Amino acid sequence: MIRPDFLSPPERRELEACARNQRENRGIARRANAILLLDDGESCAKIAKFLYLDEGTIRGWSQHLATGWLGHFGR
């Protein structure tokens, strides 16, 4: 289980902007949306259902956070 509220306020703002940006790459915006939902306390299973993905994909995205994946959202 992934604990909620793991994002710092600046990280959260950056991901929110990314998820809302109409010109953002859809794959990146989708990942940002999933990470925000994880930060809100939603489960990988629930997010996978919302986004029509498999749980393994969501878990993989969450594991990338530990390796600095959030830096890929930088502008």
N, C-alpha and C positions, 0 to 999 in steps of 0.2 A: 504494500500500500504506500502511496505517495502522500506525504504530509502536505496539507494545504498551507498557503501563505509562505511559500518558499521563495517567491520573487521579491526583490527589493522594489520600492516604489518607482525608481527610474526604469528598471527592467520592465515592470508591468506597463508603465506608460508607453514605452517603446513598442511592446508587443501589441498593445491596444491600437496604437496608431497603424501598425503594420496590418493588423487584422481588418481595420476599417478602410484602408487605402484602396481605392478602386483600381488603381494602376499597378498595384503590387502583384507580383507573381502569385498565381492562385495556390500553388503548392506551399509557398512560404507563408501566405496568409492563412492557409488551412492549419499549418503547424503552429502558427502563433495562436490561433483560436483554440487548438487542443491544449496547448501549454497553459493558456489562461483558464480554461475549464479545470485543468488539473490543480492550478493554484487556488481555484474557488472551492476545491474539495471534491469535485466529481471523480468517479472511479474511471479507470481505463475502459472497463466494459461499457459503461454508460456513454462515454465520449465516443467510443468506437461505434456504438449504435447510432448516436446522433449524426456522425459524419460518414456513416456507411463504410467503415473501415474495419479491419480486424484488430483485435486487442493487442496483438504482437506489434503492430505498427505504432500504436500509441505508446506502448511500453518502450519501444525502441527510441522514440522521440524523447521520452522522459529520461532515458539513460544518457542520451546525448547532452542533456543539461549539465551533467557532472563533468563533461569534458570540454566545457566552454562553448557549446553549440549556440548559445544565445548571442555570441559575438557575430554570428552570421547574419543577424538582423540589422547590424549597424548600417548606417547611411553614409 
